[in-house]
Amino acid sequence: MTKLTANNVWGKVVLYLKEHKKVALHVACGDITNAQIEGNSLIIRSSDDFLIDILENGRSDIETAIRWQGLDLKFEAIKFESNEQKTNKDIKKLQNFFGNRMQIED
């Protein structure tokens, strides 16, 4: 019997989507590696707004793929800010505060 891990569950979700010809959702989900099981939820975290939207729009198919495995897990797609996004937000705040007097060098 295969051990229940988030990566195993997510891998089978991706396989289910491929087998059931959910092409766009399958492609979007194929690169996701940040899957976790917390409590009774399968959680995907991403800093990509577009990916979160795709996951939310495909929620029904993803939940069906989870149930297809005989699991009673809820599905959650959680948005987080990456360090790069936080840095860019801080730079914009500083540029707005200091105006043209501030030069950012690479």
N, C-alpha and C positions, 0 to 999 in steps of 0.2 A: 504494500500500500504506500502511495506517495505521501510524503509529509506535507501537511497543509501550510504553505508559506504564501506570502503575498505575491512573490514572483511567479510561483506555480499557478496560482489563481489567475493572475493577470495574463500570463502566457496563454492559458486556456480561453480567456475572454477574447484575446486577439485571434486565436485559432478559430473560435466560434464565429467571429465577425467575418473572417475570410471565407469560411465554409458556407456562410449564409449570404454571401455576396454584398456585404455592407462595406463596399470598397473605400469610400472616403473615410469612414470611421475607422476601418481597419488600418489604413495608411497613417492616419493621425495617431492612433494608439500604438502602432508598432514601435515607435522610438521611445516610448515612456518606460523609464526604469525606476521611477520613484513611486513604487507601490508599497503600501503598508496595511497591515490588518491591525486595527485598534478597536478593542471591544468587539462589537458585532458589525463593524464597518470595514469595507475595503476603501482605502483612501488614496487618491492620486493628488499630489501637490505639484503645481507648476506656476512659474512666473509669467507664462505666456497667455495673455488674454484670449487670443484666438483659439488656442488649444482648449482652454477652459470652456469657451462657448461651444466648441465642437462636442466636448464631453457632455455638457449639459443638454445639448440638442439630441445627443445619442443615448441619453440616460436610459430610456426604455430598453433599447437593444442591449446595453451593457448589463442592466439588471437581469434581463432574460438570460444572457450568457452566464451570469453568476448562478442563477437558479438551475440552469442546464447542468451545472456541475454538482447539483444536489446540495448547494449551500444556501444558507439563509443569512446572507450578509447584505447590509445596506451599502449603497455606493455613494461616495462623496468626492467631489472635485473641488479642491481648495486652492485659491489663488494666494500667492505670497509674493512679496517684493524681493527680487534678487539684490545682491550687494551692488551690482552695477546700476540697477534702476534707482536704488536709494542714493547712490553717489551722484547720478545725473540729476535727480530731483534737488539735491542739496546745491549743486552747481547752479541750477536755474534760479533757486531762491537767492543765492549770493549775487548772481548777475542782476537780478531784478532789484536787489537792495542797493548795490553799488553802481548800477547802471554801466555806462561806457567806460568808467574809470578802471574796471577790472579786466585784465587780460588773462585768459587761461592758456597755458602752454602745454604742449604734449611732451 
